[in-house]
Each structure stands twice: as C-alpha cells, then as structure tokens.
Amino acid sequence: MPQLQRLTISATQIENQQITLTPEQYHYLSRVLRLQTDDRFIAMNGQGQWWLAKLVNQQAEIIEPITIYTELPISITSIVALPKNGFDEVVKQITELGVTKIIPVISDRTLLKPSPQKIDRWRRIAIEAAEQSERQIVPEILEPIPFKNSFSLINGSKYICYARGNSPHLLNYLIPFPNTEITIATGPEGGWTEREIQEARAAGFQTVSLGKRILTAVLAPVVALSLVTATAEAASESPNFFKKSGL
C-alpha cells in the first residue's frame, strides 16, 4: 500500500461506511494535507482499528478495513513525575515507542501545576504521535494525580527508577522478557524522596537503575521505554533471541 496520511477519528463518527468529519478534520485533510475529492487516507480510531477511506466532498467514505499489527506484545504504563519543562516531548516520544497508558503524577519535588489546557495539549500530542508512528492505538493520558494515588491504577510488574543506591539494572528484569503488564515509574528533577521510594516498595515496586549516569527527568522515561520496547520486540520476533545472544 502506498504511503498515506492518517487521521484519528472517534467511533461515533462512523455510520453506514460514512465518516462524518469535524470542520477541523476537514480543514486538516483539505487545506493542510491538500487532499482532493476521492483522494485516499487512513482513518484510525485509536483503539486498534484502521480503515482505508477517501474524501467525498466535506465528508469521507470507508473503502475497506485495514489489518495491521504495530503494537507491542505487552501493555506498558508509564508513571512520570511531571518535570518543570519538556513533558510535551516526553509524551511524543514514549507514544512513538509504544506506551499504552501515561499517568502524570505530582511528586514531593514536582514544581509544575498543569492547567486543563495543558492536559488537552498532551492528548493532542499523543494523537499526532500515534498517527506519525503508525500505531494502532492512542495511549490513554490520565489527569495528574499524587504519586501514591497511582498505585491502585496499575497491574503486573512494577518498577521504579532510582538513580541513587545500588539497584539492579532494569534489563535484569526484562531478560528473559516477562509475559505480563509492566509499569515503569520515573522521577522529577532532584529524584524521588526516600519516603516515596519506601511507599512504592510497600506497594510492590522493584527499584531499578537505568545506568550509572544521572538522567534528566525528561530523558529517563524515554530510556526506560526504549529498553522495554527493544526487549519486548526481540522476544516476540525470536523467542530464542536471548539464549542465542547469551543474554
């Protein structure tokens, strides 16, 4: 299939093979992308379904469903203590890497107090990043909550990245790759407080390292997701990969 532009729509916009475009979506297709009547594009609902569609006047028509598999074989939740700056880029990059859910949290050292407009912006960024990276789903982004309140929202294996101390490297828990849901928590500028680390451990988190260097609050979630993505895809594509490589 030739390279086609992608547009995220909601399920309620589809009826009888017709897509009711919003004025903003039509403007994007016709003015920004410069599509003409009968030009094709890919419509995606952000929940795993894609359709080949064509522009018809100011609406769109579904031609056929598209079967594609671009998602990771595991569900990843990223708990991110909000940095003072740069969270837009965090959302963009970890969406491209394959995160399933993003939980922004307020930690003891968090300085940012985001407005509702900021949260809407993060969700738009996630939609655009999912379209650009040809993902099947758009990750869910929750409203910011206190770090401790996030504990009840997650399942599976839980890891909290801790720059100080002698914690094992995250890779030690990814090889061989666990067949489960994974949650990775990364801290703010200045790191987690000891109280937060103890609360996380009590909630079942394993403290892990991302290496001997101190990473910024913006880089740490990207590095963590990169490790999870690489090992998950290697394990799914070649079950004996880690044995062959000696890992």
ChimeraX attribute file (.defattr): number of C-alpha atoms within 10 A of each C-alpha:
attribute: neighborCount
match mode: 1-to-1
recipient: residues
	/A:1	3
	/A:2	4
	/A:3	7
	/A:4	11
	/A:5	15
	/A:6	22
	/A:7	21
	/A:8	19
	/A:9	19
	/A:10	14
	/A:11	13
	/A:12	9
	/A:13	13
	/A:14	16
	/A:15	11
	/A:16	7
	/A:17	14
	/A:18	16
	/A:19	23
	/A:20	18
	/A:21	18
	/A:22	13
	/A:23	11
	/A:24	9
	/A:25	17
	/A:26	19
	/A:27	15
	/A:28	14
	/A:29	21
	/A:30	17
	/A:31	11
	/A:32	10
	/A:33	11
	/A:34	10
	/A:35	18
	/A:36	14
	/A:37	13
	/A:38	13
	/A:39	15
	/A:40	20
	/A:41	20
	/A:42	21
	/A:43	25
	/A:44	27
	/A:45	19
	/A:46	21
	/A:47	14
	/A:48	15
	/A:49	15
	/A:50	23
	/A:51	19
	/A:52	17
	/A:53	24
	/A:54	22
	/A:55	21
	/A:56	15
	/A:57	12
	/A:58	16
	/A:59	16
	/A:60	23
	/A:61	22
	/A:62	20
	/A:63	14
	/A:64	11
	/A:65	14
	/A:66	13
	/A:67	10
	/A:68	12
	/A:69	11
	/A:70	12
	/A:71	17
	/A:72	18
	/A:73	15
	/A:74	20
	/A:75	17
	/A:76	25
	/A:77	26
	/A:78	25
	/A:79	23
	/A:80	26
	/A:81	31
	/A:82	27
	/A:83	23
	/A:84	16
	/A:85	13
	/A:86	12
	/A:87	18
	/A:88	16
	/A:89	16
	/A:90	23
	/A:91	27
	/A:92	21
	/A:93	22
	/A:94	25
	/A:95	28
	/A:96	22
	/A:97	22
	/A:98	26
	/A:99	26
	/A:100	22
	/A:101	20
	/A:102	23
	/A:103	22
	/A:104	25
	/A:105	25
	/A:106	24
	/A:107	21
	/A:108	17
	/A:109	17
	/A:110	19
	/A:111	15
	/A:112	12
	/A:113	11
	/A:114	14
	/A:115	11
	/A:116	11
	/A:117	8
	/A:118	13
	/A:119	17
	/A:120	13
	/A:121	13
	/A:122	20
	/A:123	19
	/A:124	15
	/A:125	20
	/A:126	27
	/A:127	22
	/A:128	19
	/A:129	21
	/A:130	27
	/A:131	23
	/A:132	14
	/A:133	15
	/A:134	18
	/A:135	25
	/A:136	21
	/A:137	24
	/A:138	27
	/A:139	25
	/A:140	17
	/A:141	19
	/A:142	14
	/A:143	14
	/A:144	21
	/A:145	14
	/A:146	14
	/A:147	21
	/A:148	14
	/A:149	11
	/A:150	15
	/A:151	16
	/A:152	8
	/A:153	8
	/A:154	17
	/A:155	14
	/A:156	15
	/A:157	17
	/A:158	21
	/A:159	23
	/A:160	22
	/A:161	26
	/A:162	24
	/A:163	22
	/A:164	13
	/A:165	9
	/A:166	11
	/A:167	15
	/A:168	16
	/A:169	16
	/A:170	21
	/A:171	18
	/A:172	12
	/A:173	15
	/A:174	17
	/A:175	15
	/A:176	17
	/A:177	19
	/A:178	15
	/A:179	14
	/A:180	13
	/A:181	16
	/A:182	20
	/A:183	23
	/A:184	24
	/A:185	25
	/A:186	25
	/A:187	30
	/A:188	23
	/A:189	17
	/A:190	14
	/A:191	23
	/A:192	21
	/A:193	14
	/A:194	9
	/A:195	10
	/A:196	16
	/A:197	18
	/A:198	12
	/A:199	14
	/A:200	20
	/A:201	15
	/A:202	10
	/A:203	13
	/A:204	14
	/A:205	20
	/A:206	20
	/A:207	23
	/A:208	24
	/A:209	22
	/A:210	20
	/A:211	15
	/A:212	10
	/A:213	9
	/A:214	15
	/A:215	15
	/A:216	15
	/A:217	23
	/A:218	24
	/A:219	15
	/A:220	21
	/A:221	26
	/A:222	21
	/A:223	14
	/A:224	20
	/A:225	22
	/A:226	17
	/A:227	16
	/A:228	25
	/A:229	20
	/A:230	13
	/A:231	19
	/A:232	20
	/A:233	16
	/A:234	15
	/A:235	20
	/A:236	14
	/A:237	10
	/A:238	10
	/A:239	13
	/A:240	12
	/A:241	15
	/A:242	15
	/A:243	10
	/A:244	9
	/A:245	7
	/A:246	6
	/A:247	10
